[in-house]
């Protein structure tokens, strides 16, 4: 199966990179489309365009994404951090032929105004059951399921010694998460 992963490269939990490694290890032909680029030059270009001409960034990314879709023609597309992806990328899917099955992975709280993006996703997986309730209230049309975050066993493995269960890891600080743990 041909799998295209779309998301932000270099996140604190390396979600995009670890998903790509897992699909490759399972024998699937896998490519990544990183909205923040792959090279230092790509990253700088995205940062500059975002800073000075934000609307142009969506156009640039949509054009690059269209080329990636056309050249790779994936069977499955996983959108990692589904609501952090510009709407223009989703709109590009409308003209994809054939259109891949699109799965959205969501690990952060989102606005109910994200419905426009949700329209392009065939299946959602949320890392928190609260997000399923939120998506249901927003009337998202897709199938909604729970999928807990996992770890890459090549990078994270049991250490010798006694486990400390009092540690809480928050990958991305938000006021909501801070309020929740206080």
C-alpha positions in Angstrom: 0.0 0.0 0.0 1.2 3.5 -0.8 0.9 5.8 2.3 1.3 9.6 2.3 1.8 11.2 5.7 1.0 14.9 5.9 1.9 17.1 8.9 4.5 19.1 10.6 8.0 17.7 10.7 10.1 18.0 13.9 7.3 18.2 16.5 8.3 17.5 20.1 6.8 14.0 19.9 8.1 13.4 16.3 4.6 12.1 15.4 5.1 12.4 11.6 8.5 10.8 11.6 7.6 7.9 13.8 4.4 7.2 11.8 6.5 7.1 8.6 9.0 4.7 10.2 6.2 2.4 11.4 4.6 2.3 8.0 7.9 1.6 6.3 8.8 -1.1 8.8 5.4 -2.7 8.0 6.4 -2.9 4.4 4.4 0.0 3.0 5.7 2.5 0.4 5.7 5.7 2.4 6.3 9.4 1.8 5.9 12.5 3.9 4.7 15.9 3.0 5.8 18.3 5.7 4.0 21.6 5.8 7.1 23.2 7.4 9.5 21.8 4.7 12.2 19.1 4.7 15.4 21.0 4.5 16.7 24.1 6.4 16.1 26.1 3.2 12.5 24.8 2.9 11.9 25.7 6.6 13.3 29.2 6.1 11.2 29.8 3.0 8.0 28.7 4.8 8.9 30.9 7.8 9.6 34.0 5.6 6.5 33.5 3.5 4.4 32.9 6.6 5.8 36.1 8.2 5.3 38.4 5.3 2.7 37.0 3.0 0.5 34.5 4.9 -2.0 33.9 2.1 0.8 33.1 -0.3 1.9 30.3 2.0 -1.3 28.4 1.6 -1.0 28.7 -2.2 2.6 27.6 -2.2 1.8 24.6 0.0 -1.2 23.6 -2.0 0.8 23.7 -5.2 3.6 21.5 -3.7 1.0 19.2 -2.2 -0.7 18.8 -5.6 2.6 17.8 -7.1 3.2 15.3 -4.3 -0.2 13.7 -4.8 0.2 13.5 -8.6 3.7 12.0 -8.5 3.0 9.5 -5.6 -0.7 8.7 -6.0 -1.2 7.3 -2.5 -3.8 4.7 -1.5 -4.0 6.1 2.0 -3.3 9.6 3.4 -2.7 10.1 7.1 -3.0 13.7 8.2 -1.0 14.0 11.4 -2.4 16.9 13.5 -5.3 17.2 11.1 -6.4 20.7 12.1 -2.9 22.3 11.9 -3.0 21.7 8.1 -4.1 24.6 5.9 -7.5 24.3 4.3 -6.0 24.8 0.9 -4.2 21.5 1.1 -7.6 19.7 1.8 -9.2 21.6 -1.0 -6.5 20.2 -3.4 -7.8 16.7 -2.5 -11.1 17.5 -4.3 -9.4 17.2 -7.7 -7.3 14.2 -6.8 -7.8 11.2 -9.1 -7.9 8.7 -7.6 -8.7 10.3 -4.2 -6.9 8.4 -1.4 -8.7 7.3 1.8 -8.0 10.2 4.2 -7.4 9.6 7.9 -7.1 12.5 10.3 -5.1 12.1 13.5 -5.9 14.6 16.2 -4.0 15.0 19.5 -4.9 18.6 20.4 -8.0 20.5 21.3 -9.6 22.1 18.3 -12.3 24.6 17.4 -15.7 23.5 16.3 -15.1 25.9 13.4 -12.8 23.3 11.8 -15.7 21.6 10.1 -14.6 22.8 6.7 -11.4 20.6 7.1 -13.4 17.7 8.6 -15.4 17.5 5.4 -12.4 16.2 3.5 -11.5 13.5 6.1 -13.0 9.9 5.8 -12.0 8.7 9.3 -10.8 10.5 12.4 -8.7 9.1 15.2 -8.5 11.2 18.4 -5.9 10.7 21.2 -8.4 11.8 23.8 -12.1 10.7 24.0 -13.0 14.3 24.9 -12.2 15.2 21.4 -14.7 12.7 20.1 -17.4 14.5 22.0 -16.3 17.8 20.7 -16.3 16.5 17.1 -19.8 15.0 17.6 -21.1 18.3 18.9 -19.6 20.1 15.9 -21.4 17.7 13.6 -18.3 16.3 11.9 -19.4 14.0 9.1 -16.6 11.4 9.4 -16.3 8.2 11.5 -14.8 9.1 14.9 -12.6 6.7 16.9 -10.2 6.8 19.8 -6.5 5.9 19.2 -4.1 6.5 22.1 -0.7 7.9 21.3 2.0 5.3 21.1 5.8 5.4 21.2 8.5 4.4 18.9 10.1 1.4 20.7 13.4 2.1 18.9 13.7 5.4 20.8 11.8 4.8 24.0 12.2 1.6 25.9 12.0 0.4 29.5 14.9 1.6 31.6 16.4 -0.5 34.4 15.2 0.5 37.9 11.9 1.4 39.5 9.3 3.1 37.4 8.2 6.5 38.7 4.4 6.8 38.2 4.1 10.4 39.5 5.5 11.9 36.3 3.2 13.6 33.9 4.4 14.4 30.4 2.7 17.2 28.5 4.1 17.3 24.9 2.7 20.7 24.1 1.8 23.3 26.8 -1.5 25.0 26.4 -3.5 27.0 29.0 -6.2 24.3 28.9 -3.7 21.5 29.8 -2.2 23.6 32.5 -5.6 24.2 34.0 -6.4 20.5 33.8 -3.4 19.3 35.7 -3.6 22.0 38.4 
